[in-house]
Amino acid sequence: MDDFKVTVEIPVQWGEMDSAQHVNNVIYLKWVEAARVKFFLELNGGKLVNQENIGPIVAWQDCKYIYPIKYPDTVIVGIRKLEVLDDRLITEAKIFSKTHNRLAAISKQQCMAYDFKVRRKAPLPLNWIYNES
């Protein structure tokens, strides 16, 4: 987790498990979302949307499931910026099981800047490009 400046620790809830007795796949993406929100809050000085009404939206994401998480456990989700493209940031999140001390999943996201006032894609804010989180 040393490679990740932004991390969140999340206790696994009993109700997050499915009939196979492991955490449902969609929950992993919710955990990544929690880390991504913290990532952008830190990048934007505590706000998701800046003074120009520009904020992040997810354009694409994937998740590779490596190890099944079960209740009880606590996960640590780390997220970092991998790459800056012309119109989007590529971020990577890793989900670790504290109980099993191992990597459980890897997710990548493409986040675009969105102008919530005019409801369309916007240029990347400079702080997204140059600030490190």
BAKE-828674 format. One line per field, with one value per residue (C-alpha): residue number from 1; x, y, z; residue in one letter. Coordinates in nm, 3 decimals, always signed. Layout:
% residues N
k = c(NUM  ...) .
u = c(X  ...) .
v = c(Y  ...) .
w = c(Z  ...) .
r = c(a  ...) .
% end
This chain:
% residues 133
k = c(1  2  3  4  5  6  7  8  9  10  11  12  13  14  15  16  17  18  19  20  21  22  23  24  25  26  27  28  29  30  31  32  33  34  35  36  37  38  39  40  41  42  43  44  45  46  47  48  49  50  51  52  53  54  55  56  57  58  59  60  61  62  63  64  65  66  67  68  69  70  71  72  73  74  75  76  77  78  79  80  81  82  83  84  85  86  87  88  89  90  91  92  93  94  95  96  97  98  99  100  101  102  103  104  105  106  107  108  109  110  111  112  113  114  115  116  117  118  119  120  121  122  123  124  125  126  127  128  129  130  131  132  133) .
u = c(+0.000  +0.305  +0.247  -0.091  -0.123  -0.501  -0.645  -0.970  -1.034  -1.380  -1.526  -1.702  -2.073  -2.261  -2.525  -2.262  -2.219  -2.408  -2.538  -2.183  -2.088  -1.841  -1.877  -2.081  -1.878  -2.062  -1.953  -1.589  -1.682  -1.861  -1.543  -1.344  -1.598  -1.540  -1.165  -1.219  -1.437  -1.165  -0.904  -1.093  -1.177  -0.806  -0.718  -0.979  -0.918  -1.213  -1.470  -1.587  -1.701  -1.484  -1.595  -1.649  -1.892  -1.641  -1.626  -1.533  -1.748  -1.653  -1.642  -1.520  -1.400  -1.303  -1.226  -1.011  -1.119  -0.820  -0.927  -1.279  -1.358  -1.587  -1.740  -1.583  -1.296  -1.180  -1.054  -0.803  -0.857  -0.574  -0.617  -0.366  -0.334  -0.171  -0.186  -0.316  -0.459  -0.588  -0.941  -0.930  -0.741  -0.661  -0.666  -0.591  -0.733  -0.620  -0.830  -0.648  -0.790  -0.663  -0.767  -0.579  -0.307  -0.333  -0.448  -0.813  -0.886  -0.747  -0.965  -0.886  -1.102  -1.116  -1.247  -1.345  -1.411  -1.777  -1.934  -2.241  -2.378  -2.397  -2.408  -2.126  -1.766  -1.511  -1.135  -0.935  -0.876  -0.506  -0.498  -0.606  -0.311  -0.040  -0.140  -0.041  -0.277) .
v = c(+0.000  +0.227  +0.312  +0.463  +0.809  +0.769  +0.469  +0.381  +0.103  -0.055  -0.329  -0.602  -0.627  -0.958  -0.839  -0.781  -1.155  -1.342  -1.700  -1.826  -1.696  -1.436  -1.063  -0.988  -0.853  -0.519  -0.443  -0.435  -0.150  +0.031  +0.005  +0.145  +0.426  +0.517  +0.538  +0.735  +0.991  +1.037  +1.064  +1.348  +1.520  +1.532  +1.638  +1.919  +2.060  +1.887  +1.934  +1.705  +1.991  +2.301  +2.664  +2.625  +2.335  +2.083  +1.744  +1.384  +1.119  +0.759  +0.686  +0.328  +0.083  -0.279  -0.512  -0.822  -1.046  -1.230  -1.361  -1.394  -1.175  -1.312  -1.177  -1.102  -0.908  -0.554  -0.432  -0.161  +0.011  +0.216  +0.436  +0.630  +0.819  +0.604  +0.826  +1.158  +1.152  +1.448  +1.420  +1.178  +1.043  +0.676  +0.559  +0.223  +0.083  -0.224  -0.400  -0.587  -0.828  -0.751  -1.094  -1.282  -1.018  -1.042  -0.869  -0.943  -0.731  -0.471  -0.211  +0.055  +0.357  +0.628  +0.948  +1.245  +1.604  +1.695  +2.039  +1.994  +2.338  +2.283  +1.900  +1.804  +1.691  +1.955  +1.998  +1.845  +2.092  +2.172  +2.048  +1.702  +1.699  +1.837  +1.754  +1.418  +1.215) .
w = c(+0.000  +0.009  -0.358  -0.274  -0.117  -0.098  +0.088  +0.260  +0.507  +0.484  +0.705  +0.511  +0.595  +0.623  +0.375  +0.104  +0.052  -0.217  -0.239  -0.307  +0.041  -0.081  -0.137  -0.448  -0.740  -0.751  -0.394  -0.504  -0.741  -0.456  -0.249  -0.541  -0.568  -0.203  -0.271  -0.593  -0.413  -0.149  -0.427  -0.599  -0.271  -0.190  -0.544  -0.538  -0.190  -0.024  -0.302  -0.580  -0.803  -0.845  -0.869  -1.246  -1.180  -1.317  -1.151  -1.228  -1.388  -1.461  -1.833  -1.801  -1.539  -1.503  -1.217  -1.203  -0.915  -0.769  -0.429  -0.282  +0.018  +0.288  +0.605  +0.849  +0.696  +0.639  +0.305  +0.233  -0.100  -0.246  -0.551  -0.760  -1.084  -1.353  -1.658  -1.783  -2.134  -2.336  -2.202  -1.907  -1.609  -1.580  -1.219  -1.063  -0.743  -0.552  -0.292  -0.015  +0.241  +0.592  +0.720  +0.451  +0.399  +0.024  -0.291  -0.368  -0.678  -0.917  -1.087  -1.345  -1.421  -1.682  -1.527  -1.738  -1.641  -1.666  -1.659  -1.441  -1.531  -1.908  -1.880  -2.109  -2.113  -2.010  -2.040  -1.755  -1.473  -1.437  -1.077  -1.199  -1.436  -1.211  -0.852  -0.713  -0.498) .
r = c(m  d  d  f  k  v  t  v  e  i  p  v  q  w  g  e  m  d  s  a  q  h  v  n  n  v  i  y  l  k  w  v  e  a  a  r  v  k  f  f  l  e  l  n  g  g  k  l  v  n  q  e  n  i  g  p  i  v  a  w  q  d  c  k  y  i  y  p  i  k  y  p  d  t  v  i  v  g  i  r  k  l  e  v  l  d  d  r  l  i  t  e  a  k  i  f  s  k  t  h  n  r  l  a  a  i  s  k  q  q  c  m  a  y  d  f  k  v  r  r  k  a  p  l  p  l  n  w  i  y  n  e  s) .
% end
